Amino acid sequence: METIALVAAGACVAGFVQGMTGFGFGMASMVFWSWTLAPDMVAPLVVFGSLVGQLLGLGALRRAFNLRRALPFLIGGALGIPFGVALLHDIDPAHFKLVIGAVLVVYCLSLLFVAELPRIRRGGRMADAGVAWIGGVMGGLSGMSASAPTLWCVLRGWPRDEQRAVFQSFNLTVHALTLTAYGLSGVLTVETNRLFLVVAPAMLVPTLLGLWLYRRFDDVLFRKVVLALLAISGAILLVSGLRG
């Protein structure tokens, strides 16, 4: 019963964060889940909850979706997933989390305190796909696929709705493929599937509340919220890596 309550609490908070920003389910839920659940259960729960949240938020961004802009992200992310799933058994997750967490904390905090963000205008679709590939690897390995593509969209300087449409469609594709890969590789267990039935209803209302709040953001506030959450995500990865 205690485990179910913890999973439900994490899903509520993470659903609100994802509804508000379009990402961050893994970051918020790890605060609750990483301390008591086994690592091989946390990643599938994060992927499943993120997928449910992306589906709930699709309608709000259908007008801003641009397939031409999103396609490199979808292809790159899909190609990265198999590498991440394969690395589940071959890489030290603690070292991985320490490196990624340190980069996110230092870089995102520094961007929060500059008057004007740097803009990346070069690289085109190949660069977009390369960053998405990194996100796909991270998604397959830990369920936290959003960090690299989300930060990249911010640095591209696109408007708020266009940013969210890109990284939300990316996350939807990556999480759906990752969950499928988990199922085919035997990662999903009876206990994990049972907890899926706790996550989905627990996050429904908080996610919709977060979507309502998102509509009241302007571009500057949205950018600051995203960078702050990415920095927090990095800090959580650092703590998790140190524990490992």
Secondary structure, DSSP 8 states (H G I E B T S, - for coil): -HHHHHHHHHHHHHHHHHHHHS--HHHHHHHHHTTTS-HHHHHHHHHHHHHHHHHHHGGGGTTT--HHHHHHHHHHHHHHHHHHHHHTTTS-HHHHHHHHHHHHHHHHHHHHTSSS------SHHHHHHHHHHHHHHHHHHHS--SHHHHHHHHHHT--HHHHHHHHHHHHHHHHHHHHHHHHHHT---HHHHHHHHHHHHHHHHHHHHHHHHHTT--HHHHHHHHHHHHHHHHHHHHHHHHH-
